[in-house]
């Protein structure tokens, strides 16, 4: 402990933030992109950019169910399950999908999806393999290249550190409201501190909410003792009581013809009224224990529940009832889950969540940059004498360059790989993911040798060029370009291109700012050297030439 409570909290805030900040930046960055998970997935499938998008029409459900059942019977006989997905606000197309039987040693089979054209007279079947927005969604809590359970423990550990950093930051912020309105430009470490304060305070409620609810989403994994005690270690019994409609039943191995799906619509309407249907899932097709599960579209309500209405596929008997009102604990958990995922959000609210997520990234990035600037200032005298910066400073500056400048460029590489790699390439989706991490690794290697402002400027400039060129890439590799998407009101695709333009512009301005800073640095040093010192004017010979000023090219950002 330090000599005072304030100093102890300052020490805690510094170190719990610094130790995990780069992984937290990756998690925050990927989680922020996940707010547009479905829009990114749409963009990464240019085959469906024209003559596919349609809205939900309740009067067409009967015909769509009949045609879907007929199509799946012809093309997916023997599949593990069938799925008929109706158009929603964020997935505006009708699709018929199925999961193949898993191979020995596999938990799941391959999922295949065919998309119905808008006029209903054809199918889009040749769609490139891509994880799209789902990659960023899984990345922010499952990471990659490691078992999911281990990754979630690591992310949970970092999230707890994030919560401690937020709480200790509130304690040490004596002038939290005054500093909110203070931003001093071109003041070195003071400017980084002001940027850190503003990005922290402006979105503080969001930061606290997203961090706490992030822990809540996996709370039964982190703290399973309540379930273990109450159910004597039987997790299956707990899940059956928590979500009775989602209990899986084994196949009876007794053939039984599947009923017509459209005959169940009146009973679905009797239970749900005019609530839109999102999906119909059929398991154990043509078996006595076949199940038909209807899922409602809950996108416009603050809920994350997916409680299905289940019928027997052989007899049509209803096997589950609409549940009673959930308990207070269940409703609270469900609401917190929904706040974290923002699945209920309208476009404007989703945009606000996205901006707050970017501010979270800025908060983490400015915190690491502030630490590096302060330590370099302390070591400046030794550096001027020809000594190398400390290992800790070099490590922090290298990680800053790798993640702060690397994540935008890696994301850009992911989108370019989606359009450049051959559609028929083996394991194509994984190769897109590999391109993301390959760029980060290359920048990490570069950071071992060069962490100068020039390197920062070049990487930011390359990212800016890449993002601003994405609309041109889409025009060259898709049937629809930006202006056509705007004219046809395909706002998900148009919004993606426009957002890339804005991100590219912001990165370009950031690169220009670093160039301006680098250009002014020799002039500032010369001006300081020419000032009176102890009543004497320094000679011109005592002022170093710009070529001799190491900090101007080797100083970290």
C-alpha positions in Angstrom: 0.0 0.0 0.0 1.1 3.6 -0.6 1.2 6.3 2.0 -2.3 7.6 1.3 -5.5 6.1 0.0 -5.5 8.4 -3.0 -2.0 7.2 -4.0 -3.0 3.6 -3.5 -6.0 4.0 -5.8 -3.8 5.8 -8.4 -1.3 2.9 -8.3 -4.1 0.4 -8.6 -5.7 2.3 -11.5 -2.4 2.4 -13.4 -1.4 -1.2 -13.0 -4.7 -3.0 -13.4 -5.3 -1.0 -16.5 -1.8 -1.4 -18.0 -1.4 -5.2 -17.4 -4.3 -6.2 -19.6 -5.0 -3.1 -21.6 -4.0 -4.5 -25.0 -6.1 -7.6 -24.8 -8.9 -5.3 -23.5 -8.5 -3.1 -26.5 -8.9 -6.1 -28.8 -12.0 -7.2 -26.9 -13.5 -3.7 -26.9 -12.6 -3.2 -30.6 -14.2 -6.5 -31.7 -17.2 -6.0 -29.4 -17.8 -2.6 -30.9 -17.8 -4.0 -34.4 -20.2 -6.7 -33.2 -23.0 -4.1 -32.9 -23.0 -4.3 -36.7 -22.5 -8.0 -36.9 -25.3 -8.7 -39.3 -24.5 -5.8 -41.5 -20.9 -6.9 -41.8 -22.1 -10.4 -42.7 -24.3 -9.0 -45.4 -21.4 -7.1 -46.9 -19.1 -10.1 -46.9 -21.6 -12.0 -49.2 -21.7 -10.0 -52.4 -23.7 -12.8 -54.1 -26.8 -11.7 -52.3 -26.5 -7.9 -52.8 -29.1 -7.8 -55.6 -32.6 -9.2 -56.1 -32.6 -10.9 -52.7 -33.5 -8.4 -50.0 -37.2 -8.4 -48.9 -39.3 -7.5 -45.9 -41.4 -9.8 -43.7 -44.9 -10.4 -45.0 -47.3 -12.3 -42.7 -49.7 -13.1 -45.6 -46.9 -15.0 -47.4 -46.0 -17.3 -44.5 -48.2 -20.2 -45.6 -46.7 -20.3 -49.1 -43.1 -19.8 -47.8 -43.5 -22.7 -45.4 -44.9 -25.0 -48.1 -42.2 -24.1 -50.6 -39.5 -24.3 -47.9 -40.6 -27.8 -46.7 -40.7 -29.0 -50.3 -37.3 -27.6 -51.2 -35.6 -29.1 -48.1 -37.2 -32.5 -48.7 -35.6 -32.5 -52.1 -32.1 -31.1 -51.3 -31.6 -31.9 -47.6 -32.9 -35.4 -47.1 -31.1 -37.1 -44.2 -29.9 -33.8 -42.7 -29.6 -33.4 -38.9 -32.0 -30.5 -38.9 -33.8 -28.0 -41.2 -34.1 -24.3 -40.7 -36.5 -21.9 -42.5 -35.5 -18.3 -41.6 -37.8 -15.4 -42.4 -36.7 -11.9 -43.3 -36.0 -9.6 -40.3 -34.8 -6.0 -39.9 -31.2 -6.9 -40.0 -31.2 -10.1 -42.1 -33.6 -9.0 -44.9 -33.9 -12.2 -46.8 -35.7 -15.6 -46.8 -33.5 -18.6 -46.5 -33.7 -22.4 -46.3 -30.8 -24.0 -44.4 -29.8 -27.3 -43.0 -27.1 -28.9 -40.9 -25.5 -32.1 -42.3 -24.9 -35.1 -40.1 -21.6 -34.6 -38.1 -18.7 -36.8 -39.1 -17.1 -39.1 -36.5 -15.3 -37.0 -33.8 -17.2 -33.8 -34.7 -19.8 -32.1 -32.5 -21.7 -30.4 -35.4 -22.1 -30.9 -39.0 -21.7 -28.4 -41.8 -24.3 -25.7 -42.1 -25.6 -25.0 -45.6 -27.8 -22.1 -46.5 -29.7 -21.3 -49.7 -31.3 -17.9 -50.1 -34.6 -17.3 -51.9 -34.6 -14.5 -54.5 -37.0 -11.6 -54.0 -39.4 -12.8 -56.7 -39.5 -16.3 -55.2 -38.6 -17.9 -58.6 -35.0 -18.9 -57.9 -32.3 -19.6 -55.3 -28.9 -18.2 -54.6 -26.8 -21.3 -53.8 -23.3 -20.3 -54.7 -22.4 -18.1 -51.7 -18.8 -17.6 -50.6 -17.7 -19.1 -47.3 -17.1 -16.3 -44.8 -17.5 -15.7 -41.1 -18.4 -12.1 -41.6 -19.4 -10.2 -38.6 -19.6 -13.4 -36.6 -15.8 -13.5 -36.5 -15.7 -10.2 -34.5 -18.6 -11.3 -32.3 -16.8 -14.6 -31.3 -13.4 -12.9 -31.1 -14.5 -10.5 -28.4 -15.1 -13.4 -25.9 -13.7 -16.5 -27.5 -10.5 -15.0 -28.9 -9.0 -17.4 -31.5 -6.6 -20.3 -31.9 -7.4 -21.6 -28.4 -10.1 -23.6 -26.6 -13.2 -21.4 -26.0 -13.4 -22.2 -22.3 -9.8 -21.1 -21.7 -10.4 -17.9 -23.8 -13.5 -17.0 -21.8 -11.6 -17.3 -18.5 -8.9 -15.0 -19.8 -11.4 -12.5 -21.1 -13.3 -12.7 -17.7 -10.1 -12.1 -15.8 -9.3 -9.0 -18.0 -12.9 -7.8 -17.6 -12.6 -7.9 -13.9 -9.4 -5.8 -14.1 -11.4 -3.4 -16.4 -14.0 -3.0 -13.7 -11.4 -2.3 -11.1 -9.7 0.3 -13.3 -13.1 2.0 -13.8 -14.0 2.1 -10.1 -10.5 3.3 -9.1 -10.5 5.9 -11.9 -13.7 7.3 -10.5 -12.1 7.5 -7.0 -9.0 9.3 -8.1 -10.8 11.7 -10.4 -11.1 14.7 -8.1 -12.2 17.1 -10.8 -14.3 14.7 -12.9 -16.8 17.4 -14.1 -14.2 20.1 -14.6 -11.9 17.9 -16.5 -14.8 16.8 -18.8 -14.8 20.3 -20.3 -11.0 20.6 -20.4 -8.9 19.6 -23.4 -5.5 21.2 -24.0 -4.1 20.7 -27.4 -0.4 20.2 -28.2 0.6 19.9 -24.6 2.2 16.5 -24.7 1.3 14.2 -21.8 -1.3 16.8 -20.6 -3.1 16.4 -23.9 -3.1 12.6 -23.7 -4.4 12.8 -20.1 -7.2 15.2 -21.2 -8.2 12.8 -24.0 -8.2 9.9 -21.6 -10.4 11.9 -19.2 -12.9 13.0 -21.8 -13.3 9.6 -23.4 -13.7 8.0 -20.0 -16.1 10.4 -18.4 -18.3 11.1 -21.5 -19.3 7.4 -21.9 -18.8 6.4 -18.2 -22.3 4.9 -17.8 -21.7 2.8 -20.9 -18.3 1.6 -19.8 -19.6 0.5 -16.4 -22.7 -1.2 -18.0 -20.8 -3.0 -20.7 -18.1 -4.2 -18.3 -20.4 -5.5 -15.6 -22.9 -7.1 -18.0 -19.9 -8.7 -19.8 -19.2 -10.6 -16.5 -22.9 -11.4 -16.1 -23.1 -13.1 -19.5 -20.8 -15.9 -18.4 -21.5 -15.7 -14.6 -22.5 -19.4 -14.4 -19.2 -20.3 -15.8 -17.2 -18.1 -13.5 -19.3 -18.9 -10.4 -21.0 -22.3 -10.9 -21.3 -23.2 -7.2 -25.0 -22.2 -6.8 -26.0 -24.5 -9.7 -23.7 -27.3 -8.5 -25.2 -27.1 -5.0 -28.9 -26.7 -5.9 -28.8 -29.4 -8.7 -26.1 -31.6 -7.2 -23.9 -31.0 -10.2 -26.5 -31.9 -12.8 -26.2 -29.0 -15.2 -28.6 -30.6 -17.7 -31.4 -30.6 -15.1 -30.7 -26.9 -14.5 -30.9 -26.0 -18.2 -34.1 -28.1 -18.6 -35.8 -26.1 -15.8 -34.4 -22.8 -17.0 -35.3 -23.3 -20.7 -37.8 -26.2 -20.9 -38.6 -25.5 -24.6 -35.0 -26.1 -25.7 -34.4 -29.5 -24.1 -33.2 -31.9 -26.8 -34.8 -35.2 -27.4 -33.0 -38.2 -28.9 -34.4 -39.7 -32.1 -36.6 -42.7 -31.6 -35.3 -44.5 -34.8 -39.0 -45.1 -35.7 -40.0 -43.7 -39.1 -42.9 -41.3 -39.1 -43.9 -38.8 -41.9 -43.4 -35.2 -41.1 -46.7 -33.1 -41.1 -47.2 -30.1 -43.3 -45.6 -27.1 -41.5 -48.2 -24.5 -42.6 -51.0 -26.4 -40.8 -49.4 -25.2 -37.5 -49.7 -21.5 -38.3 -53.2 -21.0 -36.8 -52.0 -22.5 -33.5 -48.9 -20.3 -33.5 -51.1 -17.3 -34.1 -53.3 -18.4 -31.2 -50.4 -18.4 -28.9 -48.4 -15.3 -30.1 -51.0 -13.2 -31.9 -49.5 -11.1 -34.7 -45.9 -11.3 -33.4 -43.6 -11.9 -36.4 -42.0 -15.4 -36.7 -38.2 -15.3 -37.0 -37.3 -19.0 -37.7 -38.7 -22.5 -37.9 -36.3 -25.4 -36.9 -37.1 -29.0 -37.6 -35.1 -31.7 -35.9 -35.1 -35.5 -36.3 -36.9 -35.3 -39.7 -39.3 -38.1 -40.5 -38.8 -39.7 -37.1 -41.4 -40.4 -34.4 -39.6 -37.9 -32.1 -39.3 -35.2 -34.7 -39.7 -31.7 -33.3 -40.9 -28.5 -35.0 -39.9 -25.3 -33.1 -41.2 -21.8 -33.9 -39.1 -18.8 -32.8 -40.6 -15.3 -32.5 -38.8 -12.2 -33.6 -37.9 -10.4 -30.4 -35.7 -7.7 -32.0 -37.9 -4.8 -30.9 -38.1 -5.7 -27.2 -35.6 -5.6 -24.4 -35.2 -9.3 -24.1 -32.6 -11.9 -25.1 -34.9 -14.9 -24.6 -35.4 -17.4 -27.4 -38.3 -19.5 -26.0 -39.7 -21.6 -28.8 -43.2 -22.9 -29.4 -42.6 -26.7 -29.9 -44.8 -29.2 -31.7 -44.4 -32.9 -32.5 -43.4 -33.3 -36.1 -45.2 -36.6 -36.4 -48.6 -35.8 -34.8 -48.7 -32.0 -34.6 -49.3 -32.0 -30.9 -48.2 -28.9 -29.1 -45.4 -29.9 -26.6 -44.7 -26.6 -25.0 -46.8 -23.7 -23.7 -46.1 -20.0 -23.8 -44.2 -19.5 -20.5 -45.5 -17.6 -17.5 -43.8 -14.4 -16.5 -40.2 -15.1 -15.6 -38.9 -14.7 -12.1 -37.4 -11.4 -11.0 -33.9 -13.0 -11.1 -34.5 -14.4 -14.6 -35.9 -11.2 -15.9 -33.0 -9.2 -14.5 -30.4 -11.5 -16.0 -32.2 -11.4 -19.4 -32.3 -7.6 -19.3 -28.6 -7.3 -18.5 -27.8 -9.7 -21.4 -29.9 -7.6 -23.7 -28.1 -4.4 -22.7 -24.8 -6.0 -23.4 -25.7 -7.3 -26.9 -28.0 -4.3 -27.8 -30.1 -6.7 -29.9 -33.2 -4.6 -29.1 -31.6 -1.3 -30.3 -33.1 0.8 -33.2 -30.6 2.2 -35.7 -30.0 5.5 -33.8 -29.5 3.8 -30.5 -27.3 1.2 -32.0 -25.2 4.0 -33.5 -24.9 5.5 -30.0 -23.7 2.2 -28.6 -21.2 2.0 -31.4 -19.8 5.5 -30.7 -19.6 4.7 -27.0 -17.7 1.5 -27.9 -15.2 3.6 -29.9 -14.8 5.9 -27.0 -14.0 2.8 -24.9 -11.3 2.0 -27.3 -10.0 5.6 -27.2 -10.0 5.4 -23.3 -7.8 2.3 -23.3 -5.5 3.5 -26.1 -5.0 7.0 -24.6 -4.3 5.4 -21.2 -1.4 3.3 -22.6 -0.1 6.2 -24.7 -0.1 8.4 -21.6 1.9 5.9 -19.6 4.5 5.6 -22.4 4.8 9.4 -22.8 5.3 9.9 -19.1 8.0 7.2 -18.8 9.8 8.5 -21.9 9.8 12.0 -20.4 11.4 10.6 -17.2 14.0 8.7 -19.2 14.7 11.5 -21.7 17.9 12.6 -20.1 19.4 9.1 -20.3 18.2 8.7 -23.8 19.9 12.0 -24.9 23.1 10.6 -23.4 23.0 7.7 -25.8 21.4 5.1 -23.6 18.5 2.9 -24.8 15.1 3.3 -23.3 14.2 0.7 -20.6 12.8 -2.7 -21.7 9.5 -1.8 -20.1 9.1 1.3 -22.2 10.2 -0.4 -25.4 7.7 -3.2 -24.7 4.8 -0.8 -24.0 5.6 1.3 -27.1 5.8 -1.8 -29.2 2.5 -3.1 -28.0 0.9 0.3 -28.5 2.0 0.3 -32.1 0.9 -3.3 -32.7 -2.6 -2.9 -31.3 -3.5 0.7 -31.7 -2.2 1.1 -35.2 -2.5 -2.6 -36.1 -6.2 -3.4 -35.4 -7.6 -1.0 -38.0 -5.1 -2.2 -40.6 -5.9 -5.9 -39.7 -9.6 -5.3 -40.0 -9.0 -3.7 -43.4 -7.0 -6.7 -44.5 -9.9 -9.0 -43.3 -12.4 -7.1 -45.6 -10.0 -7.2 -48.6 -9.3 -10.9 -48.1 -13.1 -11.5 -48.2 -13.2 -10.1 -51.7 -9.8 -11.1 -53.1 -9.5 -14.7 -52.1 -11.1 -17.2 -54.6 -14.7 -18.1 -53.6 -13.9 -21.8 -54.1 -10.8 -21.8 -51.9 -10.5 -24.6 -49.3 -11.1 -23.3 -45.7 -11.7 -19.9 -47.2 -13.4 -18.4 -44.0 -10.4 -19.4 -41.9 -8.0 -17.9 -44.4 -9.8 -14.5 -44.0 -9.3 -14.8 -40.2 -5.7 -15.7 -40.7 -5.2 -12.5 -42.8 -6.4 -10.5 -39.8 -3.9 -12.0 -37.4 -1.1 -12.1 -39.9 -1.2 -8.3 -40.2 -1.0 -7.9 -36.5 2.0 -10.3 -36.3 3.8 -8.4 -39.0 3.3 -5.1 -37.3 4.5 -6.7 -34.0 7.7 -7.7 -35.8 8.1 -4.2 -37.2 7.6 -2.8 -33.7 10.6 -4.7 -32.5 12.8 -2.6 -34.7 11.1 0.7 -35.4 8.5 2.5 -33.2 9.0 6.0 -34.5 6.4 8.6 -35.3 7.2 7.9 -39.0 6.1 4.3 -38.6 2.9 5.4 -36.8 2.2 7.8 -39.6 2.8 5.3 -42.4 0.6 2.6 -40.8 -2.2 5.1 -40.1 -2.0 6.4 -43.7 -2.1 2.8 -45.1 -5.2 2.0 -42.9 -6.8 5.3 -44.1 -6.2 4.5 -47.7 -7.5 0.9 -47.2 -10.7 2.0 -45.6 -11.4 4.8 -48.0 -10.9 2.4 -50.9 -13.4 -0.2 -49.6 -16.4 1.4 -51.5 -14.3 1.0 -54.7 -13.5 -2.6 -53.7 -17.2 -3.3 -53.3 -18.0 -1.7 -56.6 -15.4 -3.8 -58.4 -16.4 -7.1 -56.8 -20.2 -6.8 -56.3 -23.2 -6.3 -58.4 -24.2 -3.2 -56.4 -22.1 -0.1 -55.6 -22.6 2.7 -53.1 -24.9 4.9 -55.1 -27.0 2.0 -56.3 -27.4 0.8 -52.7 -28.5 4.3 -51.6 -31.0 4.5 -54.6 -32.5 1.1 -53.8 -32.6 1.9 -50.0 -30.3 -1.0 -49.0 -29.1 1.0 -46.1 -27.1 -1.8 -44.4 -24.7 -2.0 -47.4 -24.7 1.7 -48.0 -24.0 2.4 -44.3 -21.1 0.0 -44.3 -19.4 1.8 -47.2 -20.1 5.2 -45.7 -18.8 4.1 -42.3 -15.6 2.9 -43.9 -15.2 6.3 -45.6 -15.6 8.1 -42.3 -13.2 5.8 -40.5 -10.6 6.2 -43.3 -11.0 10.0 -43.1 -10.5 9.9 -39.3 -7.3 7.8 -39.7 -6.0 10.1 -42.4 -6.4 13.2 -40.1 -4.7 11.2 -37.3 -1.8 10.5 -39.6 -1.6 14.2 -40.7 -1.6 15.2 -37.1 1.4 13.0 -36.4 3.2 14.4 -39.5 2.5 18.0 -38.2 3.8 17.1 -34.8 7.0 15.5 -36.3 7.6 18.5 -38.5 7.2 21.0 -35.6 9.4 19.1 -33.1 12.8 20.3 -34.3 11.5 23.9 -34.4 10.3 23.7 -30.8 13.6 22.3 -29.6 15.5 25.0 -31.4 13.2 27.7 -30.0 13.6 26.4 -26.4 17.4 26.3 -26.9 17.4 30.0 -28.0 15.6 31.2 -24.9 17.6 33.1 -22.2 19.1 30.7 -19.6 20.3 32.0 -16.3 20.6 35.5 -17.8 22.7 34.3 -20.8 21.7 33.7 -24.4 22.7 30.3 -25.8 24.9 30.4 -28.9 23.7 29.1 -32.2 26.4 26.4 -32.0 24.8 25.0 -28.9 21.5 24.3 -30.8 21.4 20.9 -32.4 20.6 20.5 -36.0 17.4 18.7 -36.8 19.3 15.6 -38.1 20.8 15.2 -34.6 17.5 15.2 -32.8 16.8 11.5 -32.1 13.5 12.0 -30.4 12.0 13.5 -33.5 12.2 10.2 -35.3 12.5 7.6 -32.6 10.1 8.8 -30.0 7.0 6.7 -29.5 3.6 8.2 -30.2 
